Amino acid sequence: MAPLSSIAHFLNGALFLGHLVIGLFFWRFYAKTKDRLFGCFAAAFWLLAVERLLIFHYGPENLHVPAVYLTRLIAFLLIIAAIVSKNRRTDAG
């Protein structure tokens, strides 16, 4: 049972690091362009990194904790809101 737990923790850490790096990638584009879409994507991926921390804290076998679902829900809603906002904006000139 211990090796499975070790692998789960390793993969959780890899996903955490991946979400942080992707968030930094989008933040760099936000800093260059000041486009809200990139800022929202950066924030969403950082929220997904927080979700990975919560999974590490509660354990991979306790994914039914409401904090994990709420964090994931907020991140995905932020992505959807950013895309809808970007598509609704019109160029004034």
N, C-alpha and C positions, 0 to 999 in steps of 0.2 A: 504494500500500500504506500510506503514512503516514496518509492521512485515516481509513482503517478503524481503524488503531491508535489514533488520537486519539479517535475516537468510542467505541471500546471502553474506553479509559481514563476518558473522561468518564462513561460509563454505570456503570462500576465505582465511581467516586467518588460518583455519585449514589446508588447502592445502599448504599454504605458509610455515607453520611450518613443515609439513610433508616433503616437498621438501628439506628444510634445514637439517632436521634430516637424510634423506636418503643420501644427499650429504656428511654429516659428516661420515656416515657409510662407504661409498665408499672411502672417504679420509683416513680413518683409515686403510683400506686394502691397499691403495696405499702407505701409509707411511711404512707399514710392508714389502710389496713385491716389491715396485718400478715398478709395472706393469702399463704401460700407460693406459690400458683399465680402470682400477679403477679410475685413475686420470681424464680421460675424462668423465666417468660416473658422478663423483663428480661435475665436472664443468658443465655438462649438467643439473644436478638437481638443482644446484645453479642458473643457467640461468632460469630454470622453476620457481624458487622462485622469481626471478626478474620479470618474466612475471606476477606473481600473484600480485606483487606490482604495476605494470603498470595497471592491471585490477582494483585494488583498487583505484588508482589515477584517472583513466578515468571513472570509474563506471562500474558495471556489464552490464549495458544496452548498453555500447559503446565498444563492443568487436571487432568491425570492424576497430579499429585504427591500422595503419600499424606497429607501434612499438610493439604491442602485437604479431602480426603474425610473424614479423621478429625475435623477441626473441625466440619464440617457434620453428621457422624454424631452427635457428642456433643451438638450443639445440638438436633437433632431428638429424640434419646433423652431429653434433659432436658425437652422439651415433652411427650413421651408420658408420661414418669414423673410430671410435674406433674398432667396430666389424670387419670391413673389414680389417683394419690394423692388428688386432690380428690374423685373419685367414690367411693372406698372409705371415706372418712371419714364417720362418722355423728355426728350432733349428739347430745350426751349430755344436753342439757337445755335 
